[in-house]
Amino acid sequence: MTPDAPSVPALAEDAPVPNLNSSGMKQPYHLVDPSPWPLLAAFGGGATLLGIIFAAHYGNYILLSLGLASVFVVSFMWWRDILRESQAAAGYHTPVVRLGLRYGMSLFIASEVMFFVGFFWAYFHFALYPVHVSGAANPMWPPEGVHTFNPFALPLLNTLILLLSGTAVTWAHHALLHGNRKILVMGLGFTILLGLSFTMFQAMEYSEAPFKFAGGGVYPSVFFLATGFHGFHVIVGTIFLIVCWWRARGGGFSPTRHFGFEAAAWYWHFVDVVWLFLFVAIYIWGAGPTLEH
């Protein structure tokens, strides 16, 4: 056995990557083994899309439930395999592979930015040219008869919650870089609690909304789509952080190898920034007459 050969079945998170020749790899790129998950993910995504159509038109939620369940299971199994590859004795996640993962996450977040650009485009289109909504006789935004939220009530509280959560996840990252697992776990737990609090207050806000999504016109449609999809991203980001918290408790991260945590932190900061734009554009700049309780 050469000095570079691994003597244990799996590498610790911060262990050096084995020598490529001793590990049997002839190049620094990981060529993945055949996997059923891409094909099953495609079927699950297709079933989910068809399920949305059936639910919207016929009130049948069976296919939608099966599609969402399959997407969840496939996602869990696929990411489980990636985690195992990162800890494999052969050192599959070389520095080049980890760089590729960072590029991939960056491009994913860039695609999410463009996803929200569409909602902002729609909002500003009608806000800057309200004649398209109200008619030439009385162009105004929000449209006449629409009462909006007080931006300095629940929306401001949720803004402070997300800003504090961004600080908490940065605190956790700082602790990880300095090898302090206790503070890492504490910071992640605090971030998760803040994310859950945001979702709870968002649900309360929706329950008190002075307008309804169905049949409410342009303003409710754009409002609920933009803030609702942001809320969905908060839920996804919270799940992402819960997985990182669980791994951190088990020593799954080290100061030198923790891309899973970095990806979750990037995603969470993206969610923070999108909310700031929503808060300023929709809640403050687009504020109209409110209903006092």
N, C-alpha and C positions, 0 to 999 in steps of 0.2 A: 504494500500500500504506500503510495507516495505521500509526502507531507501535506499535499493539498487535498487529498481525498477526504470526504466526510466520514466521520467515525460514528455518527448517530443517524437514525432514520430521518430526522427532520431538522432543519436549521432553526435556530432562534431568530426572532424578528430582526435583531441587530447583528447577526452573524455575517461575516464577509461572504460574498458570492464565491462558490468554489471555482477552481480553475476550469476553464471550458474544456480543455483536453481531458482532464481527469474525470470530468462529469459526463463525458461522452458527447458534449455539444461542440460542434465545429464552428459555430458563429454565435453572436450575442443575442440573436432573436429567438423568441420562443414560438415554435411551431406547434400549435395546439393539437391535441388528440381529437379524433372524431367525437362529436357530441350531439345528442338529440335535442339540446335546448334551443338552438336557433330555429329549427323547424317547428317545435312545439310552441315557441313564443309567437311565431307567425300565425299559427292556428288559433292561439289564444287571443291575439290581437284582432284577428278577423272575426272571431266569435263575439268579442266585446263590441266591435263596431256594428255587427248585425243585431246584437242584443239591444244596443241603443236605439236602433231603428224600430225594432219590434216593440220596445218599451214605450217609445214616443207615439207610435201610431196605433198600437193595439193593446197597450197596457200589460203586455206579457214580459215579465222580468226574468224568466227562467234562463234564457240564453245569455242575457247580460250577466246574471249571477255566475253561471258556469264559466263564461269568458273571463270575468274578473278573478275568479278563483284560480283558473288555470294560469293566468298571468302572474298572480301572486306566487303560486307554487313554483313555476318555472323560474321566476326571478330569484327566489330563495335558493333553489338548487344550482342555478347557474353561478350566482355569486359565491355560493359555498365552494364550488369547484375552483373559482378564481382564487379564493382565499387559500385553499389547499395548495394550489400551484405556487403561490407566493411563499409558502413555507416548505416547499418540497426540497429534499436533499440535493436534487440536481441543480438547484439555483435557477429556476426558470425565469424569475423576475430579475433579470440582470439590470444594470443601470440604464441600458438602452431601452429595455422593455418598460421600465418605470417612467422614463422620459416620454415614451409613447402614450402611456396611460395619462400623464399630465396633459399632453396635447389633446387627447381624446376628451378629457373632462373639460378643458378650456373650450373646445369646439362645441361641446354639448351645451355649456352655459351660454355661449354666443348664440346658439340656435334658440335657446329659451328667451334670450333678450329680444330676438326678432319676433318670437311668438307674442310677447307683450307689446311690441311696437304696433302690431296690428290693432290691438284694443285701444292704445293711445291715439292711433291715427283716426280710428272711428270716432272716438270721443271728441278730439279737437276739430274734426271735420264738422260735426254738428254744433259744437260749442262756438266755433268761430264763424260759422255760416248758419245761424239758427233759422234762416228763411227756409231752409230745406225741411225744417220740422214744423215751424209755426205758420208758415205762409208769409207772403209779402206784407200783409196788413199789420201783423204784430210780431215781428221776429224777436225772440228772446230766448235766453238759455239760463237756467233750466226752463223747459216749456211751461207755459202758464198752467197753474193748477198743481204743479209738482212741488211738494215740500221736501226739502233735503234734510240731512242730518246736521246737527250742530257739530262742527269740526273739532270743537274744544271740549267735547264730552268723551264718549267712548273712543272715537277715532284718535284723539290725542293720547288717551291712556294706552291704546294698542301701539301707537308709535313709540312711546316711551318704553313699553315692554320689549319691542323688537330691538330698539337701540341698546337696551340693557343686555339683551340676549347676545347681541353681537359682541359686546364687551366681555361677556362671560365666556364665550367660546374662544375668544382671543386669549383670555386669561388661562384657559385650559391648554391652549396650544403652547403658551409660554412655559407652563409647568411641564408639559411633555418634553419640550426641548431641553429642559434642565433636569429631566429624570425624576420628577416629583409625581409619582403615580397618585398619591392621595389627593393632591390639589387637582390633578387632571380629572379624576373621577368626580370630584366635587364640582368643578367648573362645568363639566358635561351635564351632570345632574341638574345643576341650576339652569343651564340653557334649555334643557328638555322641559323643566317645569314652566319656564317662561313661554316656550313654544305652545305648550298645552293651554296655558292661560290665554294666550292670544286667540287660539281657536275657540275657546269657551266664550270670550267676550265678542268675537266675531259672530258666533251663533246667536248670542243675546241681541246684538245689533240687528241682525237679519229678522229676528222675531219681532222687533219693535219698528221695523221699516215702515215709513208712512206711504210706501208705494209697493206694488206687487210686480213680480217678474212677468207673469202671464197677462197679456193684454194691457200692459202699462205704458206702452209706447217706447220711443227710442231711449230716453234717459234711463229708465229702469233696466232695459236690456243691456246697455253698455255698462251700467254700474254693476249689476250682478255678475255679468260675465268677467269683467276685469277683476273685481275684488274677489269673486268666487274662485276663479282659477288661481289667484294669488293665495287664497286660503288653502286650496288643494296642495299647492307647492309647499306651504308651511307644514301641512300634515306629512307630506313626503319627506321634507327635511327633518322633521321631528323623528320619524321612523329611522332615518339615516343616522341621526345622532344617538338614538337608543341603541342601535347596533354597535356604534363606536363605544358607547358607555359600557356595554356588556363585554366587548373585547378588551377595553382598557382595564376593567376589573380583573380580567384573567391574564393581564400582562401581554396582551397582543400587540402592543405598540412599543417602539423604542425611540430614543432621540434621533436616530439615524434612518429608521425605516418606519414610516407611518403615513403612507400615501392615502390609505383609507380615511384616516382622520382629516388630512388636508382636503380631500375631495369634499367631505361633509362640511368642513368649515367654509370652503369656497362657495358651495351651494347655499349655505345659510346666509352668508354675506350678500349674495345675489338676491335672496328673498328680502333681506333688509332694505337694499337699495331700491328695489321695485316698489316696496311699500312706501318709501319716502316720496317717490314720484307720484304714486296714487294719492297719498295724503295731500300733497301740495296741489295737484292738478284737479282732482275730483272733489275732495272734501273742502278745501279752502278756496281755491280759485273759482271752482264751479258751484260755490254755495249759493243757495237761494233762500226763500222764506222757509222757516222751520216751524214745526208744530211743538209748542211748549207743553210739557207734561206736568 
